[in-house]
């Protein structure tokens, strides 16, 4: 398969944006995060096409559009939590409210596509594709238990004072997964629980790797950007050790965050495609399928 032109343009956008950002030239300096992630997404999608012969931007554009649009309100959920937890803050934003909104909206729209394109790239490369696993028995009691635990974890940080809540952001990262996976399973959407039911951990492991890779890229590119974020992690969890702006312990959150992104996207995509009989779930995308028929 050839390499799409938009992938070349995406790679050029990343390189040029880096150079212009280091020269501190606006608007690239201020909007660097949005620009560089847009370029990266185009490049990653082109690599997926080169490896697999199909990708989100070549064969599944409607799914990509939903992913990008849904990414904004999906991330605003975490921003709403942060109003209470105060784990990060933004600096270097434009003074004009409309320009701020442009930066926020554009950057937030790259979050789900950035993570899930990376997961598609990991899958297309064939990494982590096979490993035998024990089949889970997914029962109604397990689904109810996951949902109840997820909701409890999501509510708990809101019930404590702000000074204490900052310690509990990890509960939200896990709570979203536990709350959404039973819902996706019940709706017949693509879900990790359904993977586990057939004894496959392929997608889960690929998502965790994608989250770790995206975490490094986010923090690397954020470090020099004009408009950027800083973290405020409670002292016992900070240790004073940071990689770029991220406390070392914070990097543990990126792998489960990729799983959250997957769950959020599959829920939205299920509704967009329309609810059908649970006995006839939507067909899996190529990257969703177990490669070569394996039961990894």
C-alpha positions as CSV (number, residue, x, y, z in Angstrom):
1,X,0.0,0.0,0.0
2,X,1.1,3.5,-0.7
3,X,1.6,6.2,1.9
4,X,-1.2,8.9,1.7
5,X,-0.3,12.5,1.0
6,X,-2.1,13.6,4.1
7,X,0.4,11.6,6.2
8,X,3.3,13.4,4.6
9,X,1.6,16.7,5.3
10,X,1.0,15.6,8.9
11,X,4.7,14.8,9.4
12,X,5.7,18.1,7.9
13,X,3.2,19.9,10.2
14,X,4.8,18.3,13.2
15,X,8.4,19.2,12.1
16,X,7.5,22.8,11.0
17,X,5.4,23.4,14.2
18,X,8.3,22.3,16.4
19,X,10.7,24.7,14.6
20,X,8.3,27.6,14.7
21,X,7.3,26.9,18.3
22,X,11.0,27.0,19.5
23,X,11.2,30.4,17.7
24,X,8.2,31.4,19.8
25,X,6.3,32.7,16.8
26,X,2.6,33.0,17.2
27,X,0.0,31.7,16.5
28,X,2.0,28.4,16.4
29,X,3.6,29.0,19.8
30,X,0.2,29.4,21.5
31,X,-1.7,26.7,19.5
32,X,1.2,24.3,19.4
33,X,-0.5,21.5,21.2
34,X,-3.5,21.5,18.8
35,X,-1.3,21.8,15.7
36,X,1.2,19.1,16.6
37,X,-1.4,16.6,17.6
38,X,-3.4,17.2,14.4
39,X,-0.2,16.5,12.4
40,X,0.6,13.5,14.5
41,X,-3.0,12.1,14.0
42,X,-2.7,12.5,10.2
43,X,0.7,10.8,10.2
44,X,-0.4,7.9,12.4
45,X,-3.5,7.3,10.3
46,X,-1.3,7.2,7.1
47,X,1.0,4.7,8.8
48,X,-2.0,2.5,9.7
49,X,-3.1,2.6,6.1
50,X,0.3,1.7,4.9
51,X,0.5,-1.3,7.2
52,X,-3.1,-2.5,6.9
53,X,-4.6,-1.1,3.7
54,X,-7.4,0.7,5.5
55,X,-7.7,3.3,8.3
56,X,-10.1,5.7,9.9
57,X,-9.5,8.5,7.5
58,X,-9.6,6.3,4.4
59,X,-12.5,3.9,5.1
60,X,-14.1,5.0,8.3
61,X,-14.4,8.8,8.1
62,X,-17.8,8.9,9.8
63,X,-16.4,7.1,12.8
64,X,-13.4,9.4,12.9
65,X,-15.7,12.5,12.8
66,X,-17.8,11.1,15.7
67,X,-14.5,10.4,17.6
68,X,-13.2,14.0,17.1
69,X,-16.6,15.7,17.9
70,X,-17.3,13.5,21.0
71,X,-13.7,14.0,22.2
72,X,-14.6,17.6,23.3
73,X,-17.5,16.9,25.6
74,X,-15.9,13.7,26.8
75,X,-12.8,15.6,28.0
76,X,-15.0,18.3,29.5
77,X,-16.2,15.6,31.9
78,X,-12.7,15.5,33.4
79,X,-12.3,19.2,33.3
80,X,-15.5,19.4,35.4
81,X,-14.0,17.1,37.9
82,X,-10.8,19.1,37.9
83,X,-12.8,22.2,39.1
84,X,-13.1,20.4,42.4
85,X,-9.8,18.4,42.4
86,X,-7.5,21.1,41.1
87,X,-5.0,18.6,39.7
88,X,-3.9,20.8,36.7
89,X,-4.2,24.4,35.5
90,X,-3.6,26.1,32.2
91,X,-1.2,29.0,31.5
92,X,-0.2,31.1,28.5
93,X,-3.7,31.2,27.1
94,X,-4.8,34.0,24.8
95,X,-6.6,36.9,26.5
96,X,-9.5,36.9,24.1
97,X,-12.2,34.5,25.2
98,X,-13.0,33.4,21.7
99,X,-9.4,32.6,20.9
100,X,-9.3,30.6,24.2
101,X,-12.3,28.7,23.1
102,X,-10.7,27.9,19.8
103,X,-7.6,26.6,21.5
104,X,-9.5,24.5,24.0
105,X,-11.9,23.1,21.4
106,X,-9.2,22.2,18.9
107,X,-7.0,20.6,21.5
108,X,-9.7,18.7,23.2
109,X,-10.9,17.4,19.8
110,X,-7.5,15.7,19.3
111,X,-7.6,13.7,22.5
112,X,-9.7,10.6,21.5
113,X,-8.4,10.5,18.0
114,X,-4.8,10.8,19.2
115,X,-5.1,7.9,21.6
116,X,-7.2,5.7,19.4
117,X,-5.2,6.3,16.3
118,X,-2.1,5.3,18.3
119,X,-3.9,2.1,19.4
120,X,-4.8,1.4,15.8
121,X,-1.1,1.8,14.9
122,X,0.0,-0.6,17.6
123,X,-2.6,-3.1,16.4
124,X,-1.6,-2.6,12.7
125,X,2.0,-3.3,13.6
126,X,1.1,-6.7,15.0
127,X,2.6,-6.0,18.4
128,X,1.1,-7.8,21.4
129,X,-1.2,-9.8,19.0
130,X,-1.1,-13.2,20.6
131,X,-1.1,-14.5,24.1
132,X,-3.4,-17.2,25.5
133,X,-5.7,-16.0,28.3
134,X,-8.4,-17.4,30.5
135,X,-11.9,-16.8,29.3
136,X,-14.0,-14.8,31.7
137,X,-17.5,-15.7,32.6
138,X,-19.5,-12.5,32.2
139,X,-22.6,-12.8,34.4
140,X,-25.4,-10.2,35.2
141,X,-24.0,-10.1,38.8
142,X,-20.5,-9.2,37.5
143,X,-22.0,-6.5,35.3
144,X,-24.0,-5.0,38.1
145,X,-21.0,-5.2,40.4
146,X,-18.7,-3.4,38.0
147,X,-21.3,-0.7,37.3
148,X,-22.0,-0.1,41.1
149,X,-18.3,0.1,41.8
150,X,-17.6,2.4,38.9
151,X,-20.4,4.8,40.0
152,X,-19.1,4.7,43.6
153,X,-15.6,5.6,42.5
154,X,-16.9,8.4,40.3
155,X,-18.9,9.9,43.2
156,X,-16.4,9.5,46.0
157,X,-14.0,12.4,45.0
158,X,-16.9,14.8,45.0
159,X,-17.9,13.9,48.6
160,X,-14.7,15.0,50.2
161,X,-13.2,18.5,50.6
162,X,-11.1,19.9,47.7
163,X,-7.9,19.5,49.7
164,X,-8.4,15.8,50.0
165,X,-10.1,15.2,46.7
166,X,-6.8,15.9,44.9
167,X,-5.5,12.5,46.1
168,X,-8.4,10.7,44.5
169,X,-8.2,11.5,40.8
170,X,-7.1,7.9,40.1
171,X,-10.6,6.8,41.2
172,X,-12.1,8.7,38.3
173,X,-9.7,7.1,35.8
174,X,-10.8,3.6,37.0
175,X,-14.4,4.5,37.7
176,X,-15.1,5.5,34.1
177,X,-14.0,2.1,32.9
178,X,-15.9,0.2,35.4
179,X,-19.1,2.2,34.8
180,X,-19.0,2.2,31.0
181,X,-17.8,-1.4,30.2
182,X,-21.0,-3.1,31.5
183,X,-23.1,-0.5,29.6
184,X,-21.2,-1.1,26.4
185,X,-21.5,-4.9,26.9
186,X,-25.2,-4.7,27.5
187,X,-25.7,-2.4,24.4
188,X,-23.9,-4.9,22.2
189,X,-21.1,-2.4,21.5
190,X,-17.5,-3.4,21.1
191,X,-16.2,-3.9,24.6
192,X,-13.3,-5.2,26.6
193,X,-15.6,-7.4,28.6
194,X,-16.7,-9.2,25.5
195,X,-13.0,-9.6,24.6
196,X,-12.3,-11.2,28.0
197,X,-15.4,-13.4,27.6
198,X,-13.7,-15.0,24.6
199,X,-10.3,-15.1,26.3
200,X,-8.7,-12.2,24.5
201,X,-6.5,-9.5,26.1
202,X,-5.1,-8.3,22.8
203,X,-7.0,-5.0,22.6
204,X,-6.6,-4.2,26.3
205,X,-2.8,-4.6,26.1
206,X,-2.6,-2.6,22.9
207,X,-4.6,0.2,24.5
208,X,-2.4,0.3,27.5
209,X,0.7,0.6,25.3
210,X,-1.0,3.3,23.3
211,X,-1.8,5.2,26.4
212,X,1.8,5.1,27.6
213,X,3.1,6.3,24.2
214,X,0.6,9.1,24.1
215,X,1.4,10.1,27.6
216,X,5.1,10.6,26.7
217,X,4.1,12.6,23.6
218,X,1.7,14.8,25.5
219,X,4.2,15.7,28.1
220,X,7.1,16.1,25.7
221,X,5.2,18.5,23.5
222,X,3.5,20.3,26.4
223,X,6.8,21.1,28.0
224,X,7.8,23.7,25.5
225,X,4.4,24.9,24.3
226,X,3.3,28.5,24.8
227,X,-0.2,27.6,26.1
228,X,0.3,24.6,28.4
229,X,-0.7,22.9,31.5
230,X,0.9,22.5,34.9
231,X,0.1,19.8,37.4
232,X,-0.6,20.3,41.1
233,X,-0.3,16.8,42.7
234,X,-0.5,16.5,46.6
235,X,2.9,16.4,48.1
236,X,3.0,12.7,49.2
237,X,2.2,11.7,45.7
238,X,4.6,14.1,44.0
239,X,8.0,13.0,45.4
240,X,9.5,16.1,43.6
241,X,10.3,13.8,40.7
242,X,9.0,15.0,37.4
243,X,9.4,14.1,33.7
244,X,8.7,17.3,31.8
245,X,5.8,18.9,33.7
246,X,4.3,15.5,34.9
247,X,5.1,14.0,38.3
248,X,6.6,10.6,37.8
249,X,3.7,8.8,39.5
250,X,1.3,10.6,37.1
251,X,2.5,8.6,34.1
252,X,0.7,5.6,35.6
253,X,-2.6,7.3,34.7
254,X,-2.0,7.3,30.9
255,X,-2.5,3.6,30.2
256,X,-5.9,3.4,31.9
257,X,-6.8,6.7,30.3
258,X,-6.5,5.1,26.9
259,X,-8.9,2.4,28.0
260,X,-11.3,5.2,29.1
261,X,-11.0,6.8,25.7
262,X,-11.9,3.5,24.1
263,X,-14.9,3.0,26.3
264,X,-16.2,6.5,25.8
265,X,-15.8,6.2,22.0
266,X,-17.5,2.9,21.7
267,X,-20.5,4.2,23.7
268,X,-20.9,7.2,21.4
269,X,-20.3,5.2,18.3
270,X,-22.9,2.7,19.3
271,X,-25.5,5.3,19.7
272,X,-24.6,7.0,16.4
273,X,-24.9,3.7,14.6
274,X,-28.2,3.1,16.2
275,X,-29.2,0.6,18.8
276,X,-29.9,-2.8,17.3
277,X,-30.8,-6.1,18.9
278,X,-28.1,-7.2,21.4
279,X,-27.9,-10.5,19.6
280,X,-26.6,-8.6,16.5
281,X,-23.9,-6.3,17.7
282,X,-22.1,-4.0,15.3
283,X,-19.3,-5.6,13.2
284,X,-15.9,-5.1,14.6
285,X,-13.5,-2.7,12.9
286,X,-10.3,-4.3,11.6
287,X,-8.2,-3.2,14.5
288,X,-10.9,-4.6,16.9
289,X,-10.6,-8.1,15.5
290,X,-8.2,-10.6,16.9
291,X,-5.4,-10.7,14.4
292,X,-5.1,-13.8,12.3
293,X,-8.0,-15.4,14.1
294,X,-6.0,-15.8,17.3
295,X,-7.5,-15.8,20.8
296,X,-4.8,-13.5,22.3
